[in-house]
């Protein structure tokens, strides 16, 4: 039995893949050289430890469920349905990995071999794909789908926040007179100004066409919200030079506060949208849901 174990350990150490041998009690019985290089541990420091010692605390319960399922079914499997998992390195960092589990009977005991592969490139790729799926291609802002998802999350959190609904004034004229390429440049410039006028926790988004949203986290004071909207409007309406043209976009802003003007994402969005149209019909700059529209004085050139 001992000779068999030694030969097995020698075989595992010769493998290019990082490999763990887990005994019948779920403890690490052998760690090969590739694994120690991957995560930076000394092999002796890991022996006798449970596999969970290498898993981030926030993920241990989920990983344990998959490992228990593997032990019950007794067939080779990926450790998770997710494309990648995480292990904790010796330095305390989280390394993206994929883990495959295979059963092994050794000396009459049911053991497990875990093949661990570095998934850093996959993690980077998935992050890029997610970012692309959530980003408006023209402006680089959060897109409509991701903005609505963020709105839902804020509602579920239950903490006060504000929603601003922005519509550009005269944008159709830019497109009709100067072409869509000029309109695209205007939208990109407005997006940069919008991004520069919000705080890091806030979410600026292009909702579609010439409409934008801003989710203003932690804000519940109507007066302060108007100040923020006034500053945003002044920045957006500054003159801009596009394709040898001197243009000055306008903007109308509707606002709503959670939960005052809507306890659901849908109602809150409708409240801000309706407030924006109320201000637009009156020729004003800003309107808070349920209040009178306000005209912002034009800023200087």
Phi, psi and omega in degrees: 000315181295318179298321178296317180296317180298316179296322179295316180297319178298320179295315180295321181294335181278351183282145177286329178287148172286129186226139174241141171251123184247127185280183185296338179270001180084017181255151181288119181259337177202142178231122185278171186296325180296325179291317180297325177292323183293315185253352173084008181275157164280135184303318183297334181287342184260337184299136181084356178271150174287155178303327182299340179296340181260001184254136175306141185305323183292343184248358188297319182297316181293319179295321180298323178297316180293321180293319178296321178297319177299316181297324180287319184278330174067031178228155181301139183198161169285149185285346180209158173283342179289152181292339177208158179237190178222143171234154182268126178280173180299328181281354180094002177282161175259122180257124175293131181219165164243143184230125174250137181247136177226139179283151178210128175263120184229115181061033180082358180254144182274112181247179181224136171254127178249120176264122185246128180236139177295123181244028182300318180294320177296319179300316179296317180297314180297323177297319178293319179296317179297316180299318179295321182291338184255003187243137174289125188296326184282312189261341184080359176281168170303139180273178185302312183299313181291326178295318179294324177295319178295321178299316178298318180297320179294320177297316180297326179294328174083004180268152182300142172201171181237153177237125175250131179246117186248137177229128181286139180264128177080011183295322180301325179295321178300315180296313185292321184276325190240354178100159185292334179295325176290318177301319178296320179295322178296315179298319179295319179293319177298320179299318178297318179293322179295316179298323181287345184258004180243161176278167181302318182288342184285160183240102172273138186214149169268119185275335180148141180058237179253027179252139181229155174237151168225124173265117184256103187285146173070015183250128180227358183267116181301323181294318179292325178295320178296322177298316179297317181294323180296316179296319179297316180297316181297321180291315182295324187274006174296146178302149177225150180254114183230121174051049180069014179247143173261111185239154177224101180287153172247166180212141173244137187235128170251148186225151175213148180247137175263133003263009186303317186252012178165128180267356176234161180298318183297314182292320180296318179296319177297321180297315180292321179297314180295321178296321178298315180293328176297315178294320183294318179296327181275354182075025180257176186267327194209147174209128171271137182311128178084358181243173179282146178296155182234142175255125176274136176292138180296136178282162182286162179281000000 
